[in-house]
Amino acid sequence: MARQALPLLPVGNLAERFLDELPFSLTGAQKHVMSDIRQDLSQPLPMLRLVQGDVGSGKTVVAALAAIQAIGAGAQVALMAPTEILARQHFANLSLMLEGKDVNIAVLTGRDKGKLREKLLADLKSGEINILVGTHAIFQKDVEYNDLAMAVIDEQHRFGVEQRMSLSAKGKSGVGMDILAMTATPIP
């Protein structure tokens, strides 16, 4: 029997507001991929989708739209990147894209320690944080989510199966997690 997932049905107009305020229009390919992702997220089965494209092709915008749908359904999203530099870059880009949208984004890497880390983990567990961006740190034992339903994994080929499973295990018990993997187009 296939593992069940919670359908992430969008509530409100957050996605429309996001699209209206973008300084550019989505390409046809981005619209097509986003339509497929919206359909996947609305189903009671876990999404497992790979978005492949050149650097600068708009994968982060697609990930942001997918995250908005999950957040609009009341869930949390984790975005895992293989390096601290890339995690902080995603955090900065998403923060700019989602500015003024009442979406709380935080970043967690191995460098974050002490009171700052404790506060971040408390906010994550309480549901104050909608999107947690980070490295391997986001699936460590002490990291607890309130309602993690979707993971975006950038450069997914740089993570092992165990690492991806550790992140998936942070979701609700007995419920499959929606996974959006992103990778740059390989150079022939």
DRENKE-523349 format. One line per 10 residues: number of its first residue (from 1); their letters; for each residue x, y, z of N, C-alpha, C. Coordinates in steps of 0.02 Angstrom, whole numbers, plus 50000, padded with zeros to 5 digits. Last residue first. Example, Ala and Ser with C-alpha at 12.3 -4.5 7.8 and 13.67 -1.06 7.14 Angstrom:
<sites>
2	SA	50642,49888,50354,50684,49947,50357,50645,50002,50394 ~ 50660,49716,50390,50615,49775,50390,50660,49835,50390
</sites>
This chain:
<sites>
188	PIPTATMALI	51362,50930,48985,51382,50870,48947,51457,50868,48933 ~ 51323,50976,49147,51356,50999,49086,51382,50937,49048 ~ 51163,50953,49222,51233,50933,49213,51260,50958,49147 ~ 51070,51079,49298,51076,51038,49238,51150,51018,49230 ~ 51055,51068,49474,51076,51105,49415,51083,51055,49357 ~ 50910,51018,49564,50979,51007,49543,50993,51048,49482 ~ 50799,50982,49698,50821,51028,49645,50894,51012,49628 ~ 50654,50899,49754,50727,50899,49746,50745,50945,49688 ~ 50530,50899,49863,50548,50934,49801,50624,50937,49799 ~ 50422,50793,49945,50492,50808,49932,50498,50841,49863
178	DMGVGSKGKA	50308,50772,50075,50317,50795,50007,50390,50817,49999 ~ 50305,50629,50179,50323,50699,50170,50330,50713,50095 ~ 50178,50522,50248,50232,50536,50201,50243,50611,50193 ~ 50149,50482,50414,50126,50520,50357,50186,50534,50312 ~ 50200,50423,50527,50151,50385,50489,50125,50421,50427 ~ 50230,50576,50608,50237,50503,50610,50181,50470,50569 ~ 50274,50720,50516,50226,50686,50560,50233,50610,50552 ~ 50454,50736,50489,50384,50750,50476,50339,50712,50524 ~ 50577,50687,50509,50559,50743,50552,50486,50763,50541 ~ 50604,50595,50412,50581,50569,50477,50560,50625,50524
168	SLSMRQEVGF	50662,50672,50312,50592,50649,50304,50563,50624,50370 ~ 50792,50681,50365,50750,50741,50359,50676,50721,50353 ~ 50830,50548,50354,50830,50581,50420,50788,50644,50419 ~ 50825,50529,50217,50776,50493,50259,50773,50525,50329 ~ 50934,50605,50177,50867,50624,50154,50813,50591,50196 ~ 51034,50530,50242,51023,50600,50260,50954,50624,50238 ~ 51023,50406,50178,51012,50411,50251,50998,50483,50272 ~ 51059,50440,50047,50992,50416,50060,50976,50423,50135 ~ 51161,50590,50047,51149,50518,50044,51077,50501,50060 ~ 51179,50732,49944,51156,50703,50007,51145,50628,49996
158	RHQEDIVAMA	51205,50777,49820,51259,50784,49868,51240,50759,49938 ~ 51091,50771,49746,51140,50718,49734,51198,50721,49783 ~ 51021,50887,49775,51003,50826,49810,51053,50770,49800 ~ 51028,51027,49769,51086,50986,49751,51079,50917,49785 ~ 50906,51048,49895,50946,51076,49841,51008,51034,49831 ~ 50754,50996,49938,50824,50975,49945,50862,51000,49884 ~ 50621,51036,50035,50654,51054,49972,50727,51037,49983 ~ 50488,50954,50112,50559,50968,50111,50581,50984,50041 ~ 50339,50967,50207,50373,50971,50142,50446,50987,50151 ~ 50291,50963,50334,50255,50923,50284,50291,50922,50217
148	LDNYEVDKQF	50305,50986,50504,50344,50983,50442,50309,50936,50393 ~ 50253,51052,50625,50211,51020,50574,50248,51020,50507 ~ 50356,51081,50716,50287,51079,50739,50245,51040,50690 ~ 50513,50994,50733,50466,51037,50696,50397,51031,50726 ~ 50665,50990,50816,50596,50967,50814,50552,51018,50780 ~ 50826,50942,50834,50785,50986,50793,50715,50956,50787 ~ 50910,50853,50897,50876,50903,50939,50831,50950,50900 ~ 50962,50773,50789,50917,50744,50840,50878,50797,50879 ~ 50958,50862,50631,50991,50834,50689,50940,50815,50743 ~ 50914,50923,50517,50884,50859,50534,50920,50824,50593
138	IAHTGVLINI	50982,51042,50499,50909,51045,50505,50876,50978,50519 ~ 51118,51021,50479,51095,51040,50546,51019,51036,50554 ~ 51148,51009,50348,51134,50947,50385,51106,50962,50454 ~ 51084,51174,50326,51126,51119,50304,51103,51056,50340 ~ 50934,51270,50290,50996,51253,50323,51033,51195,50290 ~ 50783,51349,50331,50834,51338,50280,50898,51318,50316 ~ 50620,51331,50370,50687,51325,50399,50734,51306,50343 ~ 50474,51421,50370,50524,51390,50327,50590,51390,50364 ~ 50401,51462,50484,50367,51428,50428,50415,51390,50384 ~ 50410,51471,50655,50450,51472,50594,50413,51431,50542
128	EGSKLDALLK	50317,51443,50753,50329,51513,50735,50368,51519,50669 ~ 50303,51315,50799,50270,51331,50736,50279,51404,50715 ~ 50373,51271,50907,50308,51302,50921,50269,51318,50856 ~ 50490,51226,50847,50446,51177,50880,50377,51206,50892 ~ 50544,51349,50807,50528,51298,50758,50478,51248,50787 ~ 50565,51414,50929,50519,51444,50880,50498,51393,50827 ~ 50662,51327,50982,50598,51337,51017,50546,51365,50969 ~ 50765,51344,50890,50734,51278,50897,50667,51283,50933 ~ 50795,51481,50912,50773,51458,50846,50737,51391,50852 ~ 50839,51476,51045,50780,51516,51027,50751,51492,50960
118	ERLKGKDRGT	50953,51394,51030,50899,51374,51075,50834,51410,51057 ~ 51032,51473,50945,51008,51408,50922,50949,51385,50964 ~ 51055,51582,51031,51025,51593,50965,50995,51528,50940 ~ 51122,51521,51140,51055,51550,51149,51019,51561,51083 ~ 51224,51400,51053,51204,51438,51112,51132,51462,51112 ~ 51251,51414,50873,51259,51383,50940,51226,51426,50993 ~ 51281,51384,50706,51235,51416,50754,51235,51378,50820 ~ 51358,51305,50624,51391,51360,50658,51347,51391,50713 ~ 51275,51218,50559,51316,51192,50614,51350,51247,50654 ~ 51128,51319,50533,51186,51282,50509,51224,51257,50571
108	LVAINVDKGE	50976,51384,50489,51011,51346,50540,51068,51307,50508 ~ 50867,51522,50467,50922,51481,50440,50957,51448,50499 ~ 50693,51557,50439,50753,51556,50481,50805,51512,50447 ~ 50548,51651,50406,50602,51609,50379,50661,51614,50427 ~ 50379,51675,50408,50439,51678,50449,50490,51626,50424 ~ 50275,51774,50316,50307,51708,50316,50372,51715,50355 ~ 50210,51892,50279,50193,51860,50342,50216,51787,50343 ~ 50258,51958,50169,50206,51907,50158,50187,51870,50221 ~ 50366,52044,50175,50299,52073,50181,50243,52023,50171 ~ 50468,51943,50074,50463,52001,50118,50392,52030,50116
98	LMLSLNAFHQ	50496,51839,49992,50437,51832,50035,50429,51890,50084 ~ 50613,51874,49925,50553,51856,49887,50490,51858,49929 ~ 50701,51893,50033,50684,51949,49988,50619,51935,49951 ~ 50704,51764,50087,50684,51821,50129,50664,51880,50087 ~ 50755,51692,49979,50686,51680,50000,50661,51738,50044 ~ 50887,51747,49977,50843,51752,49919,50769,51743,49938 ~ 50936,51712,50106,50933,51783,50085,50884,51791,50026 ~ 50925,51572,50102,50890,51610,50153,50882,51683,50132 ~ 51011,51542,49995,50940,51527,49990,50899,51567,50040 ~ 51130,51585,50058,51108,51617,49995,51033,51604,49984
88	RALIETPAML	51139,51496,50163,51130,51567,50178,51108,51606,50116 ~ 51158,51378,50089,51100,51385,50134,51087,51458,50148 ~ 51279,51405,50024,51219,51397,49984,51156,51404,50028 ~ 51363,51411,50138,51359,51468,50092,51294,51464,50051 ~ 51349,51284,50194,51324,51342,50230,51316,51402,50184 ~ 51293,51157,50079,51345,51198,50110,51313,51257,50146 ~ 51179,51087,50032,51239,51050,50052,51294,51091,50087 ~ 51018,51126,50102,51071,51139,50053,51135,51106,50078 ~ 50847,51108,50127,50913,51084,50145,50962,51095,50087 ~ 50710,51179,50194,50751,51181,50134,50822,51164,50154
78	AVQAGAGIAQ	50552,51134,50256,50624,51135,50268,50659,51137,50200 ~ 50399,51202,50309,50441,51180,50254,50513,51183,50276 ~ 50240,51169,50391,50308,51197,50388,50346,51166,50330 ~ 50065,51206,50357,50122,51163,50369,50188,51202,50368 ~ 49949,51272,50317,49964,51267,50388,50025,51225,50406 ~ 49931,51295,50187,49893,51239,50213,49908,51228,50288 ~ 50023,51393,50165,49952,51412,50161,49906,51357,50187 ~ 50136,51313,50165,50125,51360,50221,50052,51381,50223 ~ 50119,51248,50041,50123,51210,50103,50107,51254,50164 ~ 50122,51359,49955,50063,51316,49957,50062,51275,50021
68	IAALAAVVTK	50250,51409,49982,50191,51450,49997,50128,51407,50000 ~ 50328,51306,49928,50329,51319,50001,50268,51359,50022 ~ 50302,51327,49793,50283,51263,49824,50279,51272,49900 ~ 50361,51453,49779,50289,51444,49766,50263,51380,49797 ~ 50495,51420,49807,50458,51469,49849,50383,51461,49840 ~ 50525,51335,49701,50526,51309,49770,50487,51355,49817 ~ 50517,51429,49597,50471,51371,49598,50468,51342,49668 ~ 50623,51509,49635,50556,51538,49631,50504,51482,49633 ~ 50729,51419,49622,50713,51445,49688,50643,51477,49689 ~ 50736,51397,49484,50717,51341,49528,50696,51367,49597
58	GSGVDGQVLR	50777,51487,49386,50716,51500,49423,50693,51443,49467 ~ 50898,51480,49323,50838,51464,49282,50773,51472,49321 ~ 51018,51494,49389,50983,51555,49368,50919,51543,49328 ~ 51089,51351,49323,51094,51401,49375,51061,51465,49349 ~ 50967,51249,49235,51030,51285,49240,51029,51332,49300 ~ 50874,51116,49315,50882,51174,49272,50948,51208,49283 ~ 50751,51010,49379,50819,51016,49354,50822,51076,49307 ~ 50665,50947,49508,50666,51005,49464,50738,51015,49444 ~ 50581,50802,49551,50647,50831,49539,50640,50888,49489 ~ 50470,50746,49677,50480,50779,49612,50550,50809,49609
48	LMPLPQSLDQ	50359,50668,49758,50431,50660,49750,50447,50685,49681 ~ 50225,50687,49870,50258,50709,49808,50332,50691,49812 ~ 50123,50562,49944,50182,50606,49948,50209,50624,49879 ~ 49946,50579,49923,50007,50538,49916,50067,50584,49916 ~ 49832,50654,49912,49845,50620,49976,49904,50572,49973 ~ 49870,50811,49824,49852,50740,49827,49866,50709,49895 ~ 49921,50935,49814,49850,50930,49831,49827,50858,49840 ~ 50049,50921,49767,50040,50939,49837,49968,50933,49861 ~ 50023,50895,49630,50053,50844,49673,50040,50858,49747 ~ 49972,51020,49590,49930,50960,49585,49957,50906,49631
38	RIDSMVHKQA	50085,51099,49610,50022,51114,49646,49976,51054,49646 ~ 50171,51037,49518,50186,51034,49589,50123,51049,49630 ~ 50110,51070,49395,50119,50999,49414,50130,50993,49489 ~ 50120,51209,49402,50054,51178,49397,50058,51105,49418 ~ 50258,51223,49401,50220,51243,49460,50150,51214,49460 ~ 50289,51180,49272,50314,51142,49330,50274,51160,49392 ~ 50222,51282,49199,50204,51211,49190,50226,51170,49250 ~ 50288,51397,49242,50216,51391,49252,50194,51318,49248 ~ 50418,51368,49196,50405,51377,49268,50331,51369,49284 ~ 50394,51366,49057,50418,51306,49091,50405,51310,49166
28	GTLSFPLEDL	50357,51500,49035,50310,51446,49021,50329,51381,49057 ~ 50415,51600,49173,50421,51573,49105,50368,51520,49096 ~ 50338,51731,49266,50363,51663,49261,50367,51642,49188 ~ 50395,51900,49257,50342,51850,49246,50375,51781,49243 ~ 50462,52005,49387,50465,51973,49322,50407,51924,49317 ~ 50457,52044,49517,50478,52094,49469,50485,52066,49398 ~ 50310,51990,49602,50374,51972,49572,50393,52026,49521 ~ 50183,52019,49643,50236,52064,49665,50305,52045,49639 ~ 50102,51918,49594,50088,51987,49573,50146,52034,49590 ~ 50153,51807,49664,50162,51812,49592,50152,51883,49567
18	FREALNGVPL	50111,51840,49795,50181,51828,49781,50195,51838,49706 ~ 49972,51843,49779,50008,51904,49800,50082,51899,49783 ~ 49953,51707,49747,49936,51759,49698,49971,51825,49715 ~ 49994,51646,49866,50029,51632,49803,50015,51685,49751 ~ 49900,51699,49960,49972,51712,49967,50010,51700,49902 ~ 49762,51695,49976,49789,51718,49912,49864,51733,49915 ~ 49686,51549,50056,49703,51620,50049,49735,51635,49982 ~ 49763,51393,50051,49710,51433,50081,49732,51506,50074 ~ 49799,51246,49958,49812,51316,49973,49750,51351,50001 ~ 49820,51089,50030,49775,51130,49989,49786,51203,50007
8	LPLAQRAM	49904,50960,50038,49920,51029,50056,49881,51075,50009 ~ 49855,50806,50106,49849,50853,50050,49862,50924,50074 ~ 49973,50709,50189,49919,50757,50198,49914,50801,50136 ~ 49998,50544,50123,50023,50611,50140,49962,50655,50152 ~ 50029,50368,50136,49985,50426,50131,50021,50490,50150 ~ 50112,50246,50039,50112,50288,50099,50068,50349,50087 ~ 50027,50111,49960,50065,50174,49956,50058,50213,50020 ~ 50042,49941,50000,50000,50000,50000,50044,50062,50000
</sites>
